[in-house]
Amino acid sequence: MIPARRLAAYLKEQSLPLDKVELQIAALTLGAVLSVDKPAPRTDLFRYPVPLLSDDGACSLVDELAAEPYDLSPLFGGESAEARGALNDLHALVDSTNSRVGADWLGIYRAIGSKEQARLVKLAYRGAPSRAEFPLTEGFAAGSNNSRVGLTGWGVVIDDVTVWRDMGGSYYECDPKVKSEVCLPVLDEEGVVLGIIDAESAEAGFFTAERQVWLAALALVLASPLAGLPLVEEN
């Protein structure tokens, strides 16, 4: 069980006006996913399709997939049973969360590497193919919510992407259909960013308080599994 003080601290730090009791219930529900027997691991845990990137690597080319899928296995030193089990847990959490949220896209990213090599790597998701890595640099964060949240540890809730842009907010467009988004950090007990979650919808104002509760719960529950990943390349 996640301590109530940690739940309250997360809501305060992230400026999320959500009900603490509802958050505790959601966190308990999602936490139980990690302790139950699961079906046989998926066959596509380590590889997934990704869009082509522009020549400068800044933008995804929508509807144009790269010839080769992205391969997670080098991060784990191969496709070990331990890595397979860890990724299967992440996929189960994505499925359980989105069964309550109903987002068009939901994904989990882990912060990997350090200094110039620091980046967010997508480990599990549901939705359309999207880029696998987001650089954790000040330059990229100027136009990317994912990178900015990964660098600062401060989440963002965008009710309407068009209004956000009109007000001067920067936005990295993976999919032009996206109208609202929630991006939250996954933090360890010392406040270090372990990764992020990102949720998107083609409907403006989609992420109501009831849906945000489940996303915040996911971010809190993920602290332990993301910290315990059997990675061979970490910060």
N, C-alpha and C positions, 0 to 999 in steps of 0.2 A: 504494500500500500504506500502511495506517495503521501508524505506528511502534509497535513492541512496548511501548515505555515509555508511550505514550498509552493503549494497551489496558489495561495494568496499572494505570495511574493511574485510569482510569474505573472499573474493577472495585473498586478500593480506595475511591474517593470514594463510590460507590453501594452499598458493602457487599454486593457480589454475589460469593458464593463459587463462581465458575465457573472452568473450566479455560481457561488463557490460550491454549493451542495450539488448542483447539476454537474459541475465540472468533476467533482469527486466521484460521482456515480459513473460518469462517462469514462474516467480514468480507470476505475475498478473493472468496468466492463471490457475495455480494451486490454488491460493488463492480463485478464483471464485468458485472452487469446494465446498468450505466450506459454501458458501452462497446460493447455489441452493437447491431446493427440491430434495431429493434422494428417490430411491425406498425403499420399506419396508426393515428394517434392516435384514441382513443375520441371518440365524438360528444358525450358527456356530461361532458367534463372540467370545464367551468366552472359547471355547475348541478347541484344535487342536492336531493332532497326533505328537508324538516326537519319535526319535530313542532311542534305549537303549544306556546307557552309559557304558563304561568299569568299572571294579570294583573300580578303583581309581577315577572315575568321570571325567577323563581328556579328554577322546575321545568318539566320537559318533561311534556306530557300524552301519555302512552303511547298509541299507536294512533290518535292524532288528528293528521293532517298539516296543515300550513299550506297555504293555497290556492296560494301562490307558492313556487317552489323558492328556495334560497339561491343567490346569484349571486356568483361569485368574480371576474368580469371587472373590476369597478371597482378591485380591488387591483392589477391589472396594467395599468391604463389601457386596457383593451380586450382582445380575443381575438387577440393577436399570435401569429405563428408561434413566436416565442421562448417566450412563456408557455405555449403549447400543448405544446411540446416538454418544457418543465420539468415540467409537470403530468403528462405522459405518463410521464416517468421516475419520478415519485413513485408513480404507480399500478403501474408495473412492479415497483418495490421492494416495495410492499405485497403484490402477488400472489406474488412469489418468496419472500418471508418466510413468508407464511401457508401456502404449499404445504408448508413444513417444520413450522410450528407448529400449524396447524389450529385456530386460535382462532375463536370464534363472531363476534368483532368485532375489527378491527384498524384503527387510523387514525393519520394523521400530521397534526400541527398545527404552524403557524408562529406565533411571537410577533410581533404587529403593533401599531403605535402606541406611544404613551408616555403617562405620567402617567395621567390619568383615562380616556384612550382605549386604554390598553394591554389587549390581549386575545389569547387563543389562537384562531386561525381554522383550522378543519378543511379540509385541502387534498385529501386522498385517503383513502379508507377502503373496507373491505369489511364488510358486515353490515347490520343494521337501521338505518333512518334515526335520526339523533340530532341534538342541537343543534349548530349550526355554530360558535358562539362561546362561549368561557368568559372572563369578565372576569378580568384579572390584578390583583385587588384583595385586600387582607387580609381584608375582609369576606366575599367570595365564597370565598376559599381556606379559610375556616374550615369549610366544608361540601363542598369539592370537591377531590378528589385531583389532578385535572388542573390546576386553578389553583394549588394549593399547590406541585406539582412545577415548574410554570412560573415561579413566584415565587422558589422557593428553590434550584432546580437539584438537588434531592435526590429520587431516585426512590422508589417504594414498590412492594412486592410483597405482595399480599393473598391468602393461601391460601384463606381462608374469610371471606366478607363478613359472615356472621352472627356469627362469633367476633370479627371486627374491631370490629363495632359494640358487642358485649357488653363489649369491653374499653375502650370509650370512643372508638374511632376514628370520625371524621366520614366521611360518605359521601354523595356526590351520586348519587341513583338515576336513571339514564337508562332502565334496563330492569330490572324486578324479577326477571327470570330470572337475572341475573348473580350468580355465586357466587364467582368468583375473578378477580383483575385484576393486571396489571403495567403500571405507568406509569413511564416513564423519560425523563429530559431529553435533548435534543440540544444539545450544547455546542460552542462554537468553541474555538480553541486557548487563549484567555484565560479560559475558563470561563464566558463569557456565554451565557445560555440563548437559543438560536435557536428552539426549539420543543420539542415532546414527542412521544412515541409512546404510544399506549394500546392495551392488548389485554385482552379480556374473554372469559370462558367461563361457560357455564351449569353447569359441573362444578367443585365444590370441589377444591382441590389440583391443578388441571389443569396449572399452569405449572411443570413439573419443571425441573431444571437444564438438561436437553437443550433444552427449549423456550426457556428464558430466554437461553441462549447466542445463539440467532438474533435474539431481540428486542434484546439488548444490541448485537449486531453491526449491526442496522438503525439503532439510535440513533447509533452511531459513524459509519457510512457516510453517514448523512443530513447530517452537518455541512457538507459541501461543497455539495450541491445546495440545501439550505435557505439557506445564506449567499449563494448565487449567484442566487436567484430574482429575476426582473426586476420587482420590486415598485415601485409609485409611492408606496406608503405603508408606511413602516418605522419602527423605533424611532428 
